[in-house]
Amino acid sequence: MTASYVTVIWEAQAKAGRQDALKAFITAAVTPSRSDPGNIDYEAHEVEGRPGTFVIYERWETRAHLDAHLNAPRMATLIPQMLDLIEPLGPDNGIRLLRPFRPEK
């Protein structure tokens, strides 16, 4: 059995000295993202023992809802601001899309 929702795990490391700014940025982005159509969960986490490392856990009803969120007009402003606060994390930029599955009962 396959579930239809999409899960996103996003990890970001703040640039040196920018931890508080990144945490404030993420905090401000949570509520609007939770209000986007199709959002199931949107939770921000700070990684224990790794100062300045944050993980966002998101679930969306469909990939189309996630894409609409990513292409929302506010993102044109937010993404450049975010990129100014984080260290590059490699080719996936810390973003992983997960597709759930469940065994048959």
C-alpha positions as CSV (number, residue, x, y, z in Angstrom):
1,M,0.0,0.0,0.0
2,T,1.4,3.4,-0.9
3,A,0.4,6.7,0.7
4,S,0.0,9.7,-1.5
5,Y,1.5,12.5,0.6
6,V,5.0,13.9,0.1
7,T,7.5,14.4,2.9
8,V,10.3,16.9,2.8
9,I,13.3,16.8,5.1
10,W,15.5,19.9,4.8
11,E,18.7,20.4,6.8
12,A,20.5,23.7,6.9
13,Q,23.7,24.8,8.6
14,A,23.8,28.5,9.5
15,K,26.9,30.5,8.3
16,A,29.2,31.4,11.2
17,G,27.7,34.0,13.4
18,R,24.3,33.7,11.6
19,Q,22.6,31.1,13.9
20,D,20.2,33.5,15.6
21,A,19.3,35.1,12.3
22,L,18.6,31.8,10.6
23,K,16.5,30.6,13.6
24,A,14.5,33.9,13.4
25,F,14.1,33.5,9.7
26,I,12.8,29.9,10.0
27,T,10.5,30.8,12.8
28,A,8.9,33.6,10.7
29,A,8.4,31.2,7.8
30,V,6.7,28.4,9.7
31,T,3.2,29.9,10.1
32,P,2.8,31.1,6.5
33,S,3.9,27.6,5.2
34,R,1.5,25.8,7.5
35,S,-1.2,27.9,6.0
36,D,-0.5,27.0,2.4
37,P,-3.1,24.7,0.8
38,G,-2.2,21.0,1.1
39,N,0.1,21.3,4.1
40,I,-0.2,18.5,6.6
41,D,2.8,19.2,8.8
42,Y,5.5,21.8,8.9
43,E,7.8,21.6,11.9
44,A,11.1,23.3,12.5
45,H,13.8,21.7,14.7
46,E,17.2,22.6,16.0
47,V,19.7,19.7,16.0
48,E,20.7,19.0,19.6
49,G,24.5,19.2,20.0
50,R,25.0,20.9,16.7
51,P,24.6,24.7,17.1
52,G,23.3,26.4,14.1
53,T,22.0,23.2,12.4
54,F,18.3,23.1,11.7
55,V,15.9,20.5,10.2
56,I,12.5,21.3,8.7
57,Y,10.1,18.4,8.4
58,E,7.2,19.0,6.0
59,R,4.4,16.9,4.8
60,W,2.2,17.8,1.8
61,E,-1.0,16.2,0.5
62,T,0.5,15.9,-3.0
63,R,3.6,16.9,-5.0
64,A,1.5,19.6,-6.7
65,H,0.8,21.2,-3.3
66,L,4.5,21.1,-2.5
67,D,5.3,22.7,-5.9
68,A,2.7,25.4,-5.3
69,H,4.3,26.2,-1.9
70,L,7.7,26.4,-3.5
71,N,6.5,28.7,-6.2
72,A,4.4,30.9,-4.0
73,P,5.1,34.6,-4.6
74,R,6.7,35.1,-1.2
75,M,9.4,32.5,-2.1
76,A,11.0,34.9,-4.6
77,T,12.0,37.1,-1.7
78,L,12.6,34.4,1.0
79,I,14.9,32.1,-0.9
80,P,17.6,34.6,-1.6
81,Q,17.4,35.7,2.1
82,M,17.7,32.1,3.2
83,L,20.7,31.4,0.9
84,D,22.5,34.4,2.5
85,L,22.1,32.7,5.9
86,I,23.1,29.1,5.2
87,E,26.2,27.1,4.2
88,P,25.9,25.1,1.0
89,L,25.3,21.5,1.9
90,G,26.2,19.7,-1.4
91,P,24.3,18.8,-4.5
92,D,21.0,18.2,-2.8
93,N,21.3,21.4,-0.7
94,G,20.2,19.5,2.3
95,I,16.8,18.7,0.8
96,R,15.4,15.2,0.6
97,L,12.0,14.2,-0.8
98,L,10.5,11.1,0.8
99,R,7.8,8.9,-0.6
100,P,6.0,6.8,2.1
101,F,5.1,3.2,1.7
102,R,3.4,0.8,4.1
103,P,3.4,-3.0,4.1
104,E,0.1,-4.7,3.2
105,K,-1.8,-5.8,6.3
